[in-house]
Amino acid sequence: MTTTHAPASPPGARRASTALPSTALPSSAGPLLWPWWSEGALDAVRRLLEEGDMAAAGPGHPLIDACEQLAADVLAPGRHVMLCDSGTAALETAYAALRLPPGSEVLIPATSFRATATAMLPQGLVPVLCDTDPATGGIDLDDAACRITKRTAALAVTHLFGRPVPADPLRRFCDQHHLALVEDCSHAHGTAWRGRPVGTGADVAIFSCGTWKMCSGGKAGLLATPDRGVWERAHVLAQPKHRALARVRDNGLRALAQSGAGHNRRASPVAAVLVADHLRRLAHTVVTKNERQAAVEELLARHLPALVPLPDPAGRTAGALYKLHWRLTDGRPAHQVVTALRAAGVRAWLPAQPLHQLPLFTDPDLAALLGLPRPAQVAPEGFPGTARFLADLVEIDTRDLYEPLPDGDPDPYDHALAAAAERLATAAGT
């Protein structure tokens, strides 16, 4: 993978303060965990709080406008971008703005984040789960083709954990079957496949900018599309009246904007400041995470050689992994390794359940409790590729890998992985 070197810390960045824990891992205070923001961003938020106007209900807001333009430049070149109050809100708006007929089916991989599926339900759309490639975790397009019906109208994929789904096969598949393409890029800020940013081949793409995403506003999301009509409909569905009227050209949509036709999903200017701050430092984030990942994987090979990192995603030419995944190769139960890693201070988990194991899909009649459409029922044995992909996987949270180590400091993962290896050896009686 190609990367570009960046300075050790971007100008104005705050690496730590008395309000933040130290970078030691493990320690009683714990590591410095992402997200944090620059002093300039925090000063701008203080000014907003002092001014007291958090509504951003007018025809425009300079901070929101600037964030959207920066997102277009950094994440979605040549696309129309709209900031929402969450990634889920951006997904709901995207599904609505595509104008898919109620009852339409949308293909999604079983390894998608749950909101990729649930955000379509209020629009009357039916998620249809597909199997995944056991080598990559991306959607198995051959399996997806077998699940197409006369009601299938779209394909929605997630670039899960920053592992890009190859763009060309996706686009060919959707064009062949006359499907709209939705890309959930929430784990893939700054990621490119063969030089093209993820999401730029989609009819509409979204980026969550909440919680501890690589570009986080605490709670925010971005919608990006090459289609101005989708963008205009998204504004009428999701933005306040005056903002929609300032941007929408279509006369019918302008008439609808007088009342609005959806939800109030506008973002706060505070979120816009914070997201923009992370967008400006994204190149630094990508370089740092890749360098720290390489260093940790060297230590992993030394201390725990039975844990093998998943191969770098084929075709990824930019970006960093949102989370790391290591496959256990010695037959030991993965939960034992997770327990040992966590006891040593490593932020490790088993991967989340795939969607086909969740009650919404095993008992789809539950959707009627909220008046939602009934998802297609699934048979657990119908996802062998997903089962093979998730088997023996260990997931590593990377929130402590956003800054380089101070010069001369030992890598805290050296101690932690050695301690985990010792604990596992003791448990095995060797």
Secondary structure, 3 states (H helix, E strand, C coil): CCCCCCCCCCCCCCCCCCCCCCCCCCCCCCCCCCCCCCHHHHHHHHHHHHHCCCCCCCCCCHHHHHHHHHHHHHCCCCCEEEEECCHHHHHHHHHHHCCCCCCCEEEEECCCCHHHHHCCHHHCCEEEEECECCCCCCECHHHHHHCCCCCEEEEEEECHHHCCCCHHHHHHHHHHHCCEEEEECCCCCCCEECCEECCCCCCEEEEECCCCCCCCCCCCEEEEECCHHHHHHHHHHHCCHHHHHHHCCCHHHHHHHCCCCCCCCECCHHHHHHHHHHHHCHHHHHHHHHHHHHHHHHHHHHHCCCEEECCCCCCEEECCCCEEEEEECCCCCHHHHHHHHHHCCCCEECCCCCHHHCHHHHCHHHHHHHCCCCCCCCCHHHCHHHHHHHCCEEEEECCCCCCCCCCCCCCHHHHHHHHHHHHHHHHHCC
